[in-house]
Structure formats: structure tokens, C-alpha cells
Amino acid sequence: MRLRNKPWAKEYIENNPTVAIQKPAQYKGQWSKVIFQNNNPLNIEFGTGKGDFIIALAKKYPAQNFLAIERYPSVLVLALKKIITENLLNLKIIDFDAAMLVDIFAPQEINKIYLNFSDPWPKARHEKRRLTSKKFLDSYQVILRLNGEIHFKTDNDELFAYSLESFQMNNWKIIDYTVDLYHSKYLEDNIATEYERRFVKLGKNINYLYVQK
């Protein structure tokens, strides 16, 4: 997908620091206490996009904290505007690269991780960039609490097969999975992303994987 540059995005993000958190490394180990001012569980989503999924999730679970992570400012700003409009106190957003997770989260600080329609990086030489490669799984092992969860969705069948094998090889607990979410028991509680709705309209199957640390 080609991203349209928004020259105003950076300034808009900087002008809303109570929602778009700046310099996230300074809150390592203190996200819930300092940023959310409570002791509620903290959940994160990588690749938030326009924010529909994480906003719906934050509304559904007001007693939990949510942090949306999006590395592209021109996309992040679209989610940010929605979050500000909704005025959700349990949802914040940051511009950050998932490869540096252990720099901003302390060991066992995270309750759940949501990976929705991540870039598949199909070429073999790009394997380490996949969010379900061993490199990233090792980071998730550090920041997730005991029995912490990862919920993974993708339309890419090859990435799903790779991810399922990657979790298995790295000793994660596979709780359940399906290669056809929309004809499974998980559909009732599913919250669709923007991409997901598009894929479903095209008749594409959606893969879903639920694992624990």
C-alpha cells in the first residue's frame, strides 16, 4: 500500500502528547502507573493502521489499558484523530518500531499482544522482519507476563503457516487456531480491522492464531 505523505502529521502528533505519547522509553516499567494512572493490565497492538480495531477493543474492555503502536506518522495521525474524538482514557498511541520493544517495556509488563495483518515480508532474506520470526518472539517472551497472550490474524496463508511453525518451534503454547475465522467459533467475539473488512468482501479467508507464553 502506498502511503500518502501528510506534511502536517508530525506537528499534529507533537501537539497531542497526552494521547500520542512522546519519548516512550522513559515510561519503561511504568506505563499503567504513569501514563494511565492505574494498575490495570496493559495490552498492545502492532500496526494499528487507522485505529478501528484498537478503539473498539478499548471500548469493550474499559478496565484494561491499550497502547496502539504504528510506525508510519501519516497513518498514525488518522488513528490519533479518532482516538481524540472518542476521548478514551484507556487508549494511547505511539510512533515506534516494534524491533525495539525491550527498550520501552519492562519484563512481564504486557498482558496481551495483538498482531493484525502484519507485513508478510515474503522474501526469504527478509524473514527477520516478520513480526512472528524468532527475533520478535524472543522479545515478546521478555515483555509478556506469565501466560500472556498473543492474538494473530492474517489474510496471508503463507505467513500464517510460517507463523504457526515459528511459535511451535519456539515453545509457545498453541491454544487454538483456524484458517477460516469467519466460519469458526471465534467470529462472535471478533473485531474486524479496516483491511480485514476489505479482504472478507473479496471472499478471502482470514487466519487466526491464539497462543500463550
Secondary structure as GFF3:
##gff-version 3
##sequence-region A 1 213
A	DSSP	alpha_helix	9	14	.	.	.	ID=ss1
A	DSSP	three_ten_helix	24	27	.	.	.	ID=ss2
A	DSSP	pi_helix	31	35	.	.	.	ID=ss3
A	DSSP	beta_strand	42	46	.	.	.	ID=ss4
A	DSSP	alpha_helix	52	60	.	.	.	ID=ss5
A	DSSP	beta_strand	65	69	.	.	.	ID=ss6
A	DSSP	alpha_helix	73	86	.	.	.	ID=ss7
A	DSSP	beta_strand	91	94	.	.	.	ID=ss8
A	DSSP	three_ten_helix	98	103	.	.	.	ID=ss9
A	DSSP	beta_strand	110	116	.	.	.	ID=ss10
A	DSSP	three_ten_helix	124	129	.	.	.	ID=ss11
A	DSSP	alpha_helix	134	143	.	.	.	ID=ss12
A	DSSP	beta_strand	144	154	.	.	.	ID=ss13
A	DSSP	alpha_helix	157	169	.	.	.	ID=ss14
A	DSSP	beta_strand	173	178	.	.	.	ID=ss15
A	DSSP	three_ten_helix	181	183	.	.	.	ID=ss16
A	DSSP	three_ten_helix	187	189	.	.	.	ID=ss17
A	DSSP	alpha_helix	194	201	.	.	.	ID=ss18
A	DSSP	beta_strand	207	212	.	.	.	ID=ss19
###
